[in-house]
Amino acid sequence: MAGPGDVEAILELVRALAAYEREADQVTMTPAELQAALFGPIPAAYCLVATADQPPAGATPTGGPPPSGGPPATDGAPPTGGTTATGGTTATGGAPATGGAPATGADRPPPIVGFAIWHPTFSTWTGQSGMYLIDLFVQPGHRRSGHGRALLAALATVCATRGYRRLEWAVLDWNTPAQAFYRSLAARPLTGWSTWRVDGDALTDLAALARPRPCTGTGTGDPS
């Protein structure tokens, strides 16, 4: 599970994923922006992490918004929103954690080697909530060790716990290794759909269309 102290490591993995996808120059997010997105008062997304010392089955399914409908948040998932900020060194009781020798060896938290970032979705066709996986990445040196499978299994557990009916994500057309991996988990590509986007100046121009126009008529009908 991710905590606020993991932001820098998560951002490094985001950059590594973008480089793998040949889009390294597209990452402009700052640590402060990621901190606010994951751990702010109203999180925009939630994150699970895999660490080097963690057995592949140990990706912890925590974090996420409070459930709305469906089964209650049990089986290890916290019943309140936000990603649970555990892990790292927590100062509880005793003297404040200042001064002293720097963390070395066993005192140093294990490195993060993989992550998954997701947010909830909703289907107007089924009336059910779901999950959209934004990013999934495991460092090359730690692949084929079960971390990617464990992260997806943890996400599926969150879905089952919270009553989410689907888990969706996008895959680049050329990324055939990832496609083969997902097919091995019984995932399937959607056919007949393409992803569309509007951003930059086009988004600004589109927003301008919503500006009120002066009414030139004197009646009560539609002035458009």
C-alpha positions in Angstrom: 0.0 0.0 0.0 1.2 3.5 -0.7 1.8 6.2 1.9 2.6 9.9 1.6 6.3 9.1 2.0 6.2 7.1 -1.2 5.4 9.9 -3.6 8.9 10.5 -4.9 9.4 6.7 -5.6 6.0 6.5 -7.3 6.7 9.5 -9.5 10.0 7.9 -10.6 8.1 4.8 -11.6 5.6 7.0 -13.5 8.5 8.5 -15.4 9.9 5.0 -16.1 6.6 3.8 -17.4 6.3 6.9 -19.7 9.9 6.2 -21.0 8.9 2.6 -21.7 5.9 3.8 -23.6 8.1 6.2 -25.6 6.4 9.3 -24.1 9.0 10.4 -21.5 8.6 14.0 -22.4 4.9 14.0 -21.6 5.3 13.6 -17.8 5.1 17.1 -16.3 3.5 16.1 -12.9 5.3 17.4 -9.8 5.7 15.6 -6.5 3.3 18.1 -4.9 0.7 17.4 -7.6 0.9 13.7 -7.1 0.8 14.1 -3.3 -2.4 16.1 -3.6 -3.9 13.6 -6.1 -3.3 10.6 -3.9 -3.4 11.9 -0.4 -5.3 15.2 -0.5 -8.6 15.8 1.2 -10.5 14.5 -1.9 -8.2 12.0 -3.6 -8.4 11.9 -7.4 -6.8 8.4 -7.5 -5.5 5.6 -5.3 -2.3 3.7 -5.4 -1.0 0.2 -4.5 2.7 -0.5 -4.5 4.9 -3.6 -4.6 8.2 -3.7 -2.7 11.4 -5.7 -3.3 11.0 -7.7 -0.1 7.3 -8.3 -0.6 6.3 -11.8 -1.7 4.4 -11.7 -4.9 1.1 -12.6 -3.2 1.5 -9.8 -0.7 0.3 -6.7 -2.7 -2.1 -5.3 -0.1 -5.6 -4.3 -1.4 -6.1 -1.2 0.6 -7.1 2.4 -0.2 -10.0 3.7 -2.2 -13.1 5.7 -1.6 -15.8 4.6 0.8 -18.2 2.0 -0.7 -21.5 3.2 -2.0 -23.8 0.3 -2.3 -22.7 -3.2 -2.7 -21.1 -5.2 0.1 -19.5 -3.4 3.0 -15.8 -2.7 3.1 -14.5 -5.7 4.9 -11.8 -8.4 4.4 -9.0 -6.1 5.1 -10.0 -3.0 3.1 -10.4 0.1 5.3 -14.0 1.3 5.6 -13.0 5.0 5.0 -11.8 6.8 2.0 -8.2 7.6 1.0 -5.2 5.4 0.6 -4.2 4.2 4.0 -0.9 5.9 5.0 1.0 3.0 6.6 4.4 1.7 6.0 7.5 3.7 6.4 8.4 4.9 9.9 5.6 6.1 12.0 6.3 8.3 15.1 4.0 7.0 17.8 4.9 7.5 21.4 8.3 8.1 22.9 10.6 10.9 21.8 10.0 12.6 18.5 11.7 11.0 15.6 14.4 13.6 15.1 18.2 13.5 15.3 20.0 10.3 15.9 21.8 8.1 13.4 20.4 7.9 9.8 18.4 4.8 8.8 20.6 2.1 7.6 20.3 -1.6 6.7 17.1 -3.1 8.2 15.9 0.3 9.3 15.6 1.5 5.7 12.2 0.8 4.1 12.3 -1.7 1.2 12.4 -0.1 -2.2 9.3 0.2 -4.2 9.6 -1.8 -7.5 6.1 -1.6 -8.9 2.8 0.3 -8.6 -0.8 0.5 -9.7 -2.8 3.7 -9.8 -6.6 3.6 -10.3 -9.8 5.5 -9.8 -13.5 4.5 -9.6 -15.8 4.6 -12.6 -19.6 4.2 -13.1 -21.6 2.6 -15.9 -24.9 4.1 -16.8 -25.8 0.8 -18.6 -25.4 -1.4 -15.6 -25.9 1.1 -12.8 -22.8 -0.3 -11.2 -19.4 1.1 -10.2 -16.1 -0.1 -11.5 -12.4 0.6 -11.5 -10.2 2.1 -14.1 -6.5 1.2 -13.9 -4.5 4.3 -15.0 -1.0 2.9 -14.7 0.5 -0.5 -13.9 4.3 -0.9 -13.9 7.0 -3.1 -12.5 10.7 -2.3 -12.8 12.3 -4.5 -15.5 14.7 -6.1 -13.0 11.8 -7.3 -10.9 9.5 -8.6 -13.7 8.6 -12.3 -14.0 8.5 -12.5 -10.2 4.8 -12.2 -9.8 4.5 -8.6 -8.8 2.4 -7.5 -11.7 0.0 -10.4 -11.2 -0.1 -9.7 -7.5 -1.0 -6.0 -8.1 -3.8 -7.0 -10.4 -5.1 -9.6 -8.0 -5.1 -6.9 -5.2 -7.1 -4.6 -7.4 -9.5 -7.4 -8.2 -9.9 -7.9 -4.4 -10.7 -4.2 -4.0 -13.3 -4.6 -6.7 -14.9 -7.7 -5.0 -14.8 -6.1 -1.6 -16.5 -2.8 -2.7 -18.9 -4.3 -5.2 -17.2 -3.0 -8.3 -18.3 -5.0 -11.3 -15.5 -4.4 -13.8 -11.8 -3.5 -14.0 -10.7 -1.8 -17.2 -7.5 -0.3 -18.6 -5.9 0.7 -21.9 -3.0 -1.0 -23.6 -0.8 0.4 -26.4 -1.3 -1.4 -29.7 2.4 -2.3 -30.0 2.7 -3.6 -26.5 2.2 -7.2 -27.3 4.0 -8.6 -24.2 1.5 -6.7 -22.0 -1.4 -7.9 -24.1 -0.2 -11.5 -23.7 0.1 -11.1 -20.0 -3.4 -9.7 -19.7 -4.9 -12.5 -21.8 -3.3 -15.0 -19.5 -5.5 -13.5 -16.7 -8.6 -13.9 -18.9 -8.8 -10.2 -19.7 -10.1 -9.4 -23.2 -9.8 -6.3 -25.5 -13.0 -4.4 -26.2 -13.8 -4.2 -29.9 -15.6 -1.5 -31.8 -14.4 1.3 -29.5 -11.6 3.9 -29.7 -10.3 6.3 -27.1 -10.8 10.0 -27.9 -9.3 13.1 -26.2 -9.5 16.8 -26.3 -6.9 18.9 -24.6 -4.8 22.1 -24.8 -6.1 24.9 -27.0 -8.8 22.6 -28.3 -10.2 22.1 -24.8 -10.0 25.9 -24.2 -11.9 26.5 -27.4 -14.5 24.0 -26.5 -15.1 25.5 -23.1 -15.6 28.9 -24.8 -18.6 27.5 -26.5 -20.3 27.4 -23.1 -20.0 31.1 -22.4 -23.4 32.9 -22.2 -24.4 34.7 -25.3 -26.3 38.0 -25.2 -30.0 37.6 -25.7 -31.2 39.8 -28.6 -34.8 38.7 -28.5 -37.7 40.2 -26.5 -39.9 37.1 -26.2 -39.7 34.2 -23.7 -38.6 31.6 -26.2 -35.2 30.0 -26.7 -32.8 32.8 -27.6 -30.3 30.4 -29.3 
